[in-house]
Amino acid sequence: MSAIEQVLREFRNELGSEFLATNVVGMDGLLIATEAAGAPVDVEAGAARFAMVMKLAAKVSERMKLGDVDDNLITTDKVFVLTRFLGDGSYFWGVLVSKEATLGVVRLLMREYADRLWQAIPR
């Protein structure tokens, strides 16, 4: 198991039963690493599509002079999807959790693990 896969596995274990999937993606939409527990979506297709979402979020925030994007939340009737940039912004991290998840806890854990993921990305 690679270092990045190990970090994602630890994150999954800490989050618990609300965890559905997580991935680290390059801004080109290519999946770097993933960890899933019965996610209801195709994580590779999601990675590519969310790269477009993250680019758009950063562009809108910049043009409106709102500051740097911390994270992006998409809420559906079935799941929460949180994404955040890693390191220099050339990668992002996506987390898919059930609606039973406590968003504050997910955000807290993502902040705690972000630097470890950035350091583990093979470059």
C-alpha positions as CSV (number, residue, x, y, z in Angstrom):
1,M,0.0,0.0,0.0
2,S,1.4,3.4,-1.0
3,A,1.8,6.3,1.5
4,I,-1.2,8.2,0.0
5,E,-3.4,5.1,0.1
6,Q,-2.4,4.6,3.8
7,V,-3.4,8.2,4.7
8,L,-6.8,7.8,2.9
9,R,-7.4,4.5,4.7
10,E,-6.7,6.2,8.1
11,F,-9.1,9.0,7.2
12,R,-11.8,6.5,6.2
13,N,-11.4,4.6,9.5
14,E,-11.5,7.8,11.5
15,L,-14.6,9.0,9.7
16,G,-16.5,5.8,10.3
17,S,-19.8,4.5,8.9
18,E,-20.8,7.7,7.1
19,F,-17.8,7.4,4.8
20,L,-18.6,6.4,1.2
21,A,-15.6,7.4,-0.8
22,T,-12.6,9.7,-1.1
23,N,-10.1,10.5,-3.8
24,V,-7.2,12.7,-4.6
25,V,-7.3,14.1,-8.1
26,G,-5.0,16.2,-10.3
27,M,-6.4,19.3,-11.8
28,D,-6.3,17.5,-15.1
29,G,-9.0,15.3,-13.8
30,L,-6.8,12.2,-13.4
31,L,-7.3,10.1,-10.3
32,I,-4.2,9.8,-8.2
33,A,-5.6,7.6,-5.3
34,T,-9.0,6.5,-4.1
35,E,-10.6,4.7,-1.2
36,A,-14.2,3.6,-1.4
37,A,-16.8,1.7,0.7
38,G,-19.7,1.0,-1.6
39,A,-19.9,4.5,-3.2
40,P,-23.0,5.0,-5.3
41,V,-21.0,6.6,-8.1
42,D,-18.2,6.0,-10.6
43,V,-15.3,7.7,-8.8
44,E,-13.2,8.0,-11.9
45,A,-15.9,9.9,-13.8
46,G,-16.6,11.9,-10.7
47,A,-12.9,12.9,-10.4
48,A,-12.9,14.3,-13.9
49,R,-16.1,16.2,-13.4
50,F,-15.2,17.6,-10.1
51,A,-11.9,18.9,-11.5
52,M,-14.1,21.2,-13.6
53,V,-16.1,22.2,-10.5
54,M,-13.0,23.1,-8.6
55,K,-11.6,25.2,-11.5
56,L,-14.9,27.0,-11.7
57,A,-15.1,27.6,-7.9
58,A,-11.6,29.1,-7.9
59,K,-12.3,31.3,-10.9
60,V,-15.6,32.6,-9.5
61,S,-14.0,33.3,-6.1
62,E,-11.1,35.1,-7.8
63,R,-13.2,37.2,-10.1
64,M,-15.5,38.2,-7.2
65,K,-12.5,38.9,-5.0
66,L,-13.9,36.5,-2.3
67,G,-10.5,35.1,-1.3
68,D,-9.1,31.6,-1.7
69,V,-11.4,28.6,-1.8
70,D,-11.2,26.6,1.4
71,D,-13.6,23.9,0.5
72,N,-16.6,23.3,-1.8
73,L,-19.8,21.6,-0.6
74,I,-22.4,19.9,-2.8
75,T,-25.5,18.6,-1.1
76,T,-27.8,16.2,-2.7
77,D,-30.9,14.4,-1.4
78,K,-28.6,11.4,-0.9
79,V,-25.0,12.5,-0.1
80,F,-22.7,15.3,0.8
81,V,-19.6,15.9,-1.4
82,L,-16.8,18.0,0.0
83,T,-13.8,19.0,-2.0
84,R,-10.7,21.1,-1.1
85,F,-7.5,22.0,-2.8
86,L,-4.3,20.4,-1.6
87,G,-0.9,22.1,-1.4
88,D,-0.2,24.4,-4.2
89,G,-3.6,23.8,-5.8
90,S,-2.5,21.4,-8.4
91,Y,-4.5,18.6,-6.7
92,F,-7.7,18.4,-4.9
93,W,-9.3,16.0,-2.4
94,G,-12.9,14.9,-2.6
95,V,-14.9,13.2,0.1
96,L,-18.3,11.6,-0.4
97,V,-20.3,10.9,2.8
98,S,-23.8,9.9,3.7
99,K,-26.4,12.5,4.8
100,E,-26.0,11.2,8.3
101,A,-22.4,12.6,8.5
102,T,-21.7,15.6,10.7
103,L,-20.3,18.2,8.2
104,G,-18.2,19.9,10.9
105,V,-16.4,16.7,11.7
106,V,-15.8,15.9,8.1
107,R,-14.3,19.4,7.5
108,L,-12.2,19.2,10.7
109,L,-10.8,15.8,9.6
110,M,-10.1,17.1,6.1
111,R,-8.2,20.0,7.5
112,E,-6.2,17.7,9.8
113,Y,-5.3,15.2,7.0
114,A,-4.7,17.7,4.1
115,D,-1.0,18.3,4.7
116,R,-0.4,14.6,5.1
117,L,-2.1,13.9,1.8
118,W,-0.1,16.7,0.1
119,Q,3.1,15.2,1.4
120,A,2.2,11.7,0.3
121,I,1.3,12.6,-3.3
122,P,4.0,11.1,-5.6
123,R,5.6,13.9,-7.6
